[in-house]
Amino acid sequence: MKIIIRSVYTFFVLVPLLIVLSSCSSGLSSVYDFDYPLTTKTAKSNSTRLQIQIPQGWFVAEDNEFMLTDIWLVKEDYLATIKFVAVTLDDETAESFASDELGKVVELNKVLLKAKLGKNFKGFTNEETFNSNSTVFSAYQYLDEKDEPVRTVVFKNDSKFYEVTAFALKSANPTEIFKAQNSVLASLK
């Protein structure tokens, strides 16, 4: 009888505790892997010293019209893109965010996204926080107005926040695209 009680205790108390603790661990733990092959070529930010490696089968595009994108990567088959956009906060907002900068920038991005999508908003999935090379990243996924999968990762580099959004058409493999996004993020310099 004691063995059965001990087994039940272990299953219902210790197993859930271990699951919670393992999900809170830091490091390169993310929903997606970091093993997408990268080239030795680099892409540099238009406004800061940020630099990344370009994934195999991708190229750097130019944002000539509005110059809003710091780095824009496009998959050679045009089924996916990864865009780095600097997030600019005014002094008052930055000061009010000081207690949890990253978390509050992510929440602001989510509010703006919900407003943009309106009735097409279907919720966020795969929300996570992970780190690589001492940079903390916060990520979330959603479906855009065409029901295409999108993943946004927010991080701070030096004193600037970035929103890195990976868009994948349904015909692309979103898991591979989001793996490429993680690999690019791990290459940050």
C-alpha positions in Angstrom: 0.0 0.0 0.0 2.8 2.4 0.8 4.4 1.8 -2.5 1.2 2.6 -4.4 0.7 5.8 -2.4 4.4 6.8 -3.0 4.0 6.1 -6.7 0.8 8.2 -6.9 2.5 11.0 -5.0 5.4 10.9 -7.3 3.2 11.0 -10.4 0.8 13.7 -9.3 3.2 16.0 -7.4 6.8 15.6 -8.6 6.2 15.0 -12.3 4.2 18.2 -12.8 6.8 20.1 -10.7 9.6 18.8 -12.9 7.7 19.8 -16.0 7.2 23.3 -14.7 10.8 23.6 -13.7 12.1 22.4 -17.1 9.9 24.8 -19.0 11.4 27.7 -16.9 15.0 26.8 -17.7 17.1 29.2 -19.7 19.4 28.7 -22.6 18.7 27.9 -26.2 15.3 26.3 -25.3 12.7 27.4 -27.8 9.8 26.0 -29.5 12.0 25.9 -32.7 15.6 24.7 -33.2 18.6 26.8 -34.0 20.2 24.5 -36.6 19.1 26.1 -39.9 22.3 26.3 -42.0 23.7 29.8 -42.3 26.1 31.3 -44.9 29.2 33.1 -44.1 27.7 36.3 -45.6 26.4 38.9 -43.3 23.7 41.6 -43.4 24.0 44.8 -41.5 21.4 47.1 -40.0 20.6 50.3 -41.8 20.5 52.3 -38.5 22.7 50.5 -35.9 25.7 48.2 -35.6 23.5 45.1 -35.6 24.8 42.4 -37.9 23.5 38.9 -38.7 24.4 35.9 -40.8 22.3 35.2 -43.9 20.6 31.8 -44.0 21.3 29.4 -46.9 18.8 29.9 -49.7 18.0 33.5 -48.6 19.0 37.0 -49.8 19.0 40.5 -48.5 16.3 42.8 -50.0 16.1 46.6 -49.9 13.2 48.6 -48.4 13.5 51.5 -50.8 10.1 52.9 -50.4 9.8 53.7 -46.7 13.2 52.7 -45.2 11.4 51.2 -42.2 13.1 47.9 -42.3 16.6 47.6 -40.8 17.3 44.2 -42.3 15.0 42.3 -44.7 15.7 38.7 -45.7 13.8 37.0 -48.4 13.8 33.3 -49.1 14.9 32.6 -52.7 11.5 30.9 -53.6 9.7 34.1 -52.2 7.6 31.9 -49.8 9.0 33.6 -46.7 10.6 36.7 -45.3 12.3 37.8 -42.1 12.2 41.5 -41.2 14.2 43.3 -38.6 12.5 46.6 -37.6 13.8 48.9 -34.9 11.2 49.8 -32.2 11.4 53.4 -31.2 10.1 54.5 -27.8 9.8 58.1 -26.8 11.6 59.1 -23.5 8.4 59.0 -21.4 7.3 55.6 -22.6 10.9 54.2 -22.2 11.0 55.5 -18.6 7.6 54.0 -17.8 8.8 50.7 -19.2 12.0 50.6 -17.1 10.8 48.0 -14.6 10.2 45.3 -17.4 11.4 46.8 -20.7 11.2 43.7 -22.8 7.9 42.5 -21.4 6.2 45.9 -21.9 7.5 46.3 -25.4 6.1 42.9 -26.3 2.7 43.8 -24.7 2.7 47.1 -26.7 3.4 45.2 -29.9 0.6 42.8 -29.2 -1.9 45.5 -28.5 -1.0 47.3 -31.8 -1.2 44.0 -33.7 -4.7 43.2 -32.2 -5.8 46.7 -33.3 -4.4 46.2 -36.8 -6.0 42.8 -37.3 -9.3 43.8 -35.7 -12.0 41.1 -36.3 -9.3 38.9 -38.1 -7.3 38.5 -34.8 -7.4 34.8 -33.8 -5.1 34.8 -30.8 -1.5 34.3 -30.0 0.2 30.9 -29.8 3.7 29.5 -28.9 4.5 32.4 -26.6 7.9 32.0 -25.2 11.0 33.6 -23.7 14.4 32.2 -24.5 18.0 33.4 -24.7 21.1 33.0 -26.8 24.5 34.5 -26.4 23.3 36.5 -23.3 20.4 38.1 -25.3 16.9 37.5 -24.1 14.2 37.0 -26.7 10.4 37.1 -26.4 8.4 35.4 -29.1 4.8 34.9 -30.1 2.9 33.6 -33.2 -0.4 34.5 -34.8 -2.2 34.2 -38.1 -2.4 37.3 -40.3 -5.5 38.5 -42.1 -4.9 35.8 -44.8 -4.5 33.1 -42.2 -0.8 32.8 -43.0 1.5 31.9 -40.0 3.6 34.7 -38.6 6.1 34.7 -35.7 7.5 37.8 -34.0 10.5 37.9 -31.8 11.4 41.0 -29.7 14.8 41.7 -28.2 17.1 44.5 -27.0 20.5 45.1 -28.6 22.6 47.8 -27.0 20.0 50.4 -26.2 17.6 49.6 -29.1 14.7 47.2 -29.3 14.0 45.2 -32.4 11.0 43.3 -33.7 12.0 40.4 -35.9 9.0 39.1 -37.8 9.0 35.9 -39.9 6.2 35.6 -42.5 5.6 32.2 -44.1 3.1 31.4 -46.8 1.0 28.3 -46.2 2.8 26.5 -49.0 6.1 27.1 -47.1 7.1 25.0 -44.1 6.5 27.4 -41.2 8.6 25.3 -38.8 11.6 25.6 -41.2 11.1 29.3 -41.6 10.9 29.9 -37.8 14.0 27.7 -37.3 15.8 30.0 -39.8 14.6 32.9 -37.8 16.1 31.4 -34.6 19.4 30.6 -36.3 19.7 34.1 -37.6 19.0 35.5 -34.1 21.6 33.2 -32.6 24.1 34.7 -35.1 23.6 38.3 -33.8 26.7 40.4 -33.5 
